[in-house]
Amino acid sequence: MGKGTLYIVSAPSGAGKSSLISALIEKNPTYAMKVSVSHTTRGMRPGEQDGIHYHFVEKEQFEDLIKQDAFLEYAEVFGNYYGTSRPWIEKNLEKGIDVFLDIDWQGARQIREQMPEAKSIFILPPSNGELERRLNARGQDSEAVIAKRMAEAKSEISHYHEYDYVIINDDFDGALVDFKAILRAERLKQDKQAAKYKGMLDALLA
């Protein structure tokens, strides 16, 4: 069995990144895939579960993990730490499981330095107007928050050229087909196929 692939997935808020990842996993149950669960020191919110939404830890424990080099990347945001567990990622990749890492461009850069073999995907909205419409349609944020997200989107989008693949999420179903095509292509690479079908190849060459 070959190793899994780590997929770095980035997008501005509202572009549909989380929805695409969820749909991909839900509609392809035979694929071995997981979404990385980050560690955080922030408090648990209503409805959240430890180990599913985040691994919730105390600040002292998080800082001990930093000293142990246990994170592929981490950042402090508004006084709380967030980080990606190196042992968890490596364990799942060794099992042949593809892992999705939902992260911004800054975290993506840190991950590439640690794991240059990771593949990166950037998801773009078709226009600023459509992105703003989607943010408003959520009904979750005030006008001020949406204006801030739109300003942040321009900064985020400016880094799209750093990624291996770009998906335009104009039509959700079409974007999902493109997303799956990337995974299929990566799984059909020679080294992955050689590991998966070693017995068959040995027999063919005997």
Backbone torsions as a table, in degrees:
resi	resn	phi	psi	omega
1	MET	NA	131.4	179.8
2	GLY	-80.9	169.1	178.1
3	LYS	-73.3	154.8	174.0
4	GLY	-78.0	172.6	179.2
5	THR	-112.0	137.5	174.5
6	LEU	-91.1	122.1	179.0
7	TYR	-107.9	119.2	173.7
8	ILE	-89.0	122.0	-178.4
9	VAL	-121.2	121.6	-179.1
10	SER	-127.9	156.1	178.6
11	ALA	-175.3	156.0	171.7
12	PRO	-69.1	153.4	179.2
13	SER	-57.3	128.5	179.3
14	GLY	99.6	-5.2	-177.8
15	ALA	-79.3	-13.6	176.1
16	GLY	100.9	16.1	-177.2
17	LYS	-59.0	-53.8	-177.6
18	SER	-64.3	-38.4	179.0
19	SER	-64.4	-39.7	179.7
20	LEU	-67.0	-42.7	179.0
21	ILE	-62.8	-45.7	-179.7
22	SER	-61.2	-44.4	-179.0
23	ALA	-66.2	-37.9	179.8
24	LEU	-61.7	-45.8	-179.2
25	ILE	-68.5	-42.2	-177.8
26	GLU	-65.9	-39.1	-174.8
27	LYS	-89.2	-3.9	-179.8
28	ASN	-131.7	63.2	-174.7
29	PRO	-64.8	-18.8	-179.6
30	THR	-80.3	-14.8	176.6
31	TYR	-79.5	139.3	176.0
32	ALA	-85.1	99.7	-175.2
33	MET	-140.8	145.4	175.7
34	LYS	-143.7	155.5	172.1
35	VAL	-99.3	132.0	179.0
36	SER	-63.2	137.0	178.1
37	VAL	-106.8	116.4	-176.0
38	SER	-76.4	157.8	169.4
39	HIS	-89.8	146.1	175.5
40	THR	-149.7	154.9	176.9
41	THR	-101.5	-1.1	179.2
42	ARG	-74.2	160.9	-179.0
43	GLY	-70.3	155.0	178.5
44	MET	-76.8	132.3	180.0
45	ARG	-91.5	160.6	179.4
46	PRO	-55.5	132.7	178.6
47	GLY	91.0	-12.8	179.9
48	GLU	-84.3	152.7	179.0
49	GLN	-128.2	136.5	178.4
50	ASP	-64.6	132.6	179.7
51	GLY	88.8	-12.3	178.7
52	ILE	-109.2	-54.2	178.5
53	HIS	-87.1	-44.5	175.4
54	TYR	-151.5	164.4	164.6
55	HIS	-95.4	108.4	-176.4
56	PHE	-87.1	122.0	-178.3
57	VAL	-133.9	162.1	176.5
58	GLU	-77.3	157.7	-177.4
59	LYS	-58.1	-42.1	-178.6
60	GLU	-62.5	-40.0	179.0
61	GLN	-66.1	-41.2	179.0
62	PHE	-61.8	-44.5	-178.6
63	GLU	-66.8	-31.3	174.1
64	ASP	-65.8	-39.8	178.8
65	LEU	-66.1	-34.7	175.6
66	ILE	-60.7	-45.7	-179.6
67	LYS	-62.9	-29.5	179.7
68	GLN	-85.1	3.7	-178.0
69	ASP	57.2	41.2	-175.7
70	ALA	-88.7	-0.9	-179.3
71	PHE	-116.2	135.8	172.2
72	LEU	-70.9	-34.0	174.5
73	GLU	-156.6	153.3	173.4
74	TYR	-155.4	159.7	179.0
75	ALA	-151.1	156.5	174.4
76	GLU	-107.2	122.0	-177.5
77	VAL	-125.2	118.6	179.9
78	PHE	50.3	43.0	175.4
79	GLY	84.3	-1.5	178.2
80	ASN	-117.3	143.2	177.1
81	TYR	-87.4	146.5	171.7
82	TYR	-136.0	136.5	-178.9
83	GLY	-153.4	157.6	-179.9
84	THR	-105.2	120.4	-175.4
85	SER	-70.6	119.6	177.1
86	ARG	-65.1	-48.9	-179.2
87	PRO	-60.3	-39.4	-179.1
88	TRP	-64.5	-45.3	179.6
89	ILE	-61.8	-49.8	-175.7
90	GLU	-63.7	-38.9	-180.0
91	LYS	-61.9	-45.0	-178.8
92	ASN	-70.4	-38.9	177.4
93	LEU	-62.5	-39.0	178.9
94	GLU	-63.7	-28.7	178.7
95	LYS	-80.4	-0.5	-179.1
96	GLY	86.3	13.8	-178.7
97	ILE	-92.5	131.0	173.3
98	ASP	-77.7	135.4	-177.4
99	VAL	-119.6	131.7	177.4
100	PHE	-100.5	131.6	178.9
101	LEU	-117.2	108.1	-179.0
102	ASP	-85.3	105.5	-169.3
103	ILE	-152.5	159.6	179.6
104	ASP	-84.6	176.3	-174.3
105	TRP	-63.9	-31.4	-179.9
106	GLN	-68.6	-44.7	176.0
107	GLY	-64.2	-36.3	179.9
108	ALA	-60.4	-40.4	178.8
109	ARG	-62.7	-42.3	178.7
110	GLN	-62.7	-41.8	-179.3
111	ILE	-64.0	-43.0	-179.1
112	ARG	-60.6	-36.5	178.4
113	GLU	-64.7	-37.2	-178.4
114	GLN	-82.5	-37.8	-176.1
115	MET	-134.9	78.5	-176.7
116	PRO	-63.5	-15.6	178.7
117	GLU	-79.2	-9.0	178.8
118	ALA	-63.3	149.0	176.7
119	LYS	-103.0	142.7	-176.3
120	SER	-122.6	140.1	-177.4
121	ILE	-129.0	130.2	175.9
122	PHE	-113.0	131.5	-178.8
123	ILE	-107.5	124.1	-176.8
124	LEU	-110.5	145.2	169.8
125	PRO	-79.7	159.3	-179.3
126	PRO	-72.1	-22.2	-179.8
127	SER	-164.4	163.0	176.0
128	ASN	-65.3	-37.2	-179.7
129	GLY	-62.6	-41.7	179.2
130	GLU	-68.9	-37.6	178.3
131	LEU	-62.6	-44.4	179.0
132	GLU	-64.6	-38.2	178.5
133	ARG	-62.0	-43.0	-179.7
134	ARG	-65.4	-40.3	178.9
135	LEU	-64.0	-39.9	177.4
136	ASN	-68.2	-36.8	-177.6
137	ALA	-65.7	-25.5	178.1
138	ARG	-61.1	-36.1	-177.6
139	GLY	69.1	23.9	-176.1
140	GLN	-103.5	-25.1	-169.8
141	ASP	-120.5	153.9	175.3
142	SER	-75.6	168.1	178.2
143	GLU	-59.6	-37.1	-179.7
144	ALA	-65.5	-42.0	179.7
145	VAL	-66.8	-40.8	179.0
146	ILE	-64.1	-40.8	177.5
147	ALA	-61.1	-39.2	178.4
148	LYS	-67.0	-41.7	179.2
149	ARG	-64.3	-37.5	178.4
150	MET	-65.7	-39.1	177.7
151	ALA	-66.1	-40.6	178.9
152	GLU	-67.7	-31.2	-177.6
153	ALA	-60.6	-41.5	-179.0
154	LYS	-60.9	-42.8	177.9
155	SER	-63.4	-44.9	-179.7
156	GLU	-62.7	-48.1	-177.3
157	ILE	-61.9	-30.0	-177.8
158	SER	-62.8	-11.0	-179.2
159	HIS	-103.7	10.3	-176.2
160	TYR	-58.3	-30.6	-175.4
161	HIS	-70.4	-8.9	178.9
162	GLU	-83.4	-4.5	-172.8
163	TYR	-102.3	155.8	-179.6
164	ASP	-72.3	-38.2	-176.2
165	TYR	-130.2	149.2	175.2
166	VAL	-129.4	128.5	177.3
167	ILE	-116.3	129.3	175.0
168	ILE	-93.4	114.2	-179.3
169	ASN	-89.9	71.9	175.2
170	ASP	-87.3	-53.5	174.4
171	ASP	-110.3	122.5	-173.0
172	PHE	-59.0	-47.0	-178.2
173	ASP	-62.6	-38.8	178.0
174	GLY	-66.3	-40.9	178.5
175	ALA	-64.3	-36.2	178.9
176	LEU	-66.2	-39.4	175.8
177	VAL	-61.7	-43.7	178.4
178	ASP	-62.2	-41.4	-179.9
179	PHE	-61.0	-47.9	-179.6
180	LYS	-64.4	-35.8	179.9
181	ALA	-61.4	-37.0	178.1
182	ILE	-63.1	-45.7	179.3
183	LEU	-62.8	-43.8	-179.4
184	ARG	-62.2	-43.8	179.9
185	ALA	-62.0	-42.8	179.6
186	GLU	-64.5	-37.7	-179.0
187	ARG	-72.9	-20.0	-180.0
188	LEU	-90.5	1.9	178.5
189	LYS	-64.2	151.5	-172.3
190	GLN	-52.7	-46.8	-176.2
191	ASP	-65.7	-37.0	178.3
192	LYS	-67.6	-43.7	-179.6
193	GLN	-67.1	-38.3	179.8
194	ALA	-63.3	-38.9	179.0
195	ALA	-72.3	-41.3	-177.5
196	LYS	-68.0	-39.2	-174.1
197	TYR	-113.4	35.4	-177.0
198	LYS	-56.5	-46.6	-178.5
199	GLY	-61.2	-44.8	179.7
200	MET	-63.8	-43.1	-179.6
201	LEU	-66.2	-39.8	177.1
202	ASP	-60.8	-41.2	-180.0
203	ALA	-67.6	-40.0	179.3
204	LEU	-64.1	-33.0	-177.0
205	LEU	-94.2	-1.6	-177.2
206	ALA	-70.4	NA	NA
